[in-house]
Every structure is written in C-alpha cells, then in structure tokens.
Amino acid sequence: MVTLEFGLMTVDRGRVREMMGEVMTSQGRTLPADDTADLRAIGFRSLDFSELALRVEDELGDELNFDAPGLRRIATVGDVLDFIEQLQTA
C-alpha cells in the first residue's frame, strides 16, 4: 500500500515485503516469513536489492537515495525492510 505521510508518499513495510517476495519468486526462490532470515542463506543478493529498490521507486514515483556503506549493514530480511523504510523518511 502507498500512503501519504506528512505530504510525502511512502510504501508501507508490508508492501515492500510483498515486492521483496516478488523479486525472489522471479528468481525461483521463496521469501521466508521470518524477518530474521539471513539474506545469504536465502540467496538475496545485491542485484535483488537493486531490483527491489527500483520497484519501490516506481511505486513512489521518486528516487531512493542510498550509498554502498549503508548496504553493508544489511544482513536479514528485516534489515532490508528497515533500510527501505528509513530511506523513505530521510
């Protein structure tokens, strides 16, 4: 779901998770229900993150600005969801 928050469009966490699942499904993988799942263990790579970010940007109609050092802290499904959430409010 896309919501309006303080005059800004945001994609809620559930929708980002859904899009993350779509990215994984397109690669023949399944997104686990557990947000603590390790990205390496489930095969979610940097290219998958880039595809997810593009999907979120398409839905927002705006760019997400992030840098490589920020991505290095991401290790779990929940980290991805938190990171995308933070990018939208930055």
N, C-alpha and C positions, 0 to 999 in steps of 0.2 A: 504494500500500500504506500502511496506517495501522500505525504501530509504537508500542510503548511505550518511552519513553526517560526514564530516571530518574523513573519514576512518572507521566510526562506523555505524553499521546497526541500523536503527530506524523504528518503526512502527508509521505512522502518526496518528494524532488525529482522523481523520475520520474513519480510520480502527479500532482504539481502540474503538471508539463509536459503530461501527458495531459489534465488538466482544462482547461488553457490552450488546448490544441488543440480540445477540445470547444466551448469558448466561441467560438473563431474559426470553427469549422465551422458553428455555429448562425447565424453572420453571413455565411456563404457565402465564407469566406476559409480559407486553409490556413496552419498554423503551420510555418515553415521548420525544418529540422533543426539549423540553425546558431544557437547561443545568442548569437552576436554580432549577429544580425539586429536592425536598428533598428525600434523599435515604430511610429514614424510611417510608415516605409516599408511595413510590413505591415498598417497600419490598426488596430493595437491601441490603443484609446483608454481614457480613464479609466473610462468606463462598463463596458468589458470587464474592466478590472482589478477593479472593484467586483463584477461577476458572479463572477469567479474567486475573489475573497476570500470571497464568500458560499458558494460551493461547498466551499471548504476548510473554512470554519466548520461547514458541515453535516456534513462527514465527520469533523471533530474533535469535534463536539458542544460546541464552545466558541467564544468570540469572539476574533478577532484585533484587537488594539488598535494602530492606526496613525494618524498625522497627515499632513496635507497636505504639510508641508515634506519629510517622508521620501519622499513620492511623487515630488517634483520631481527627485530624483536618478536616477530610473529611466528608462533610455533604450533598453535592449536586452532581449531575451528572457531572457538570463542574469541581468540586473539584477532582473527580476520574480521569477525563481526564487530568487535570493539573498535578496531582500527578504522573501518569504513564509517562507523557511527561518529567517531571523533573527527574524521575528515570533513564530514558534513556540517559539523558545528564550528569548525575552525574559521 
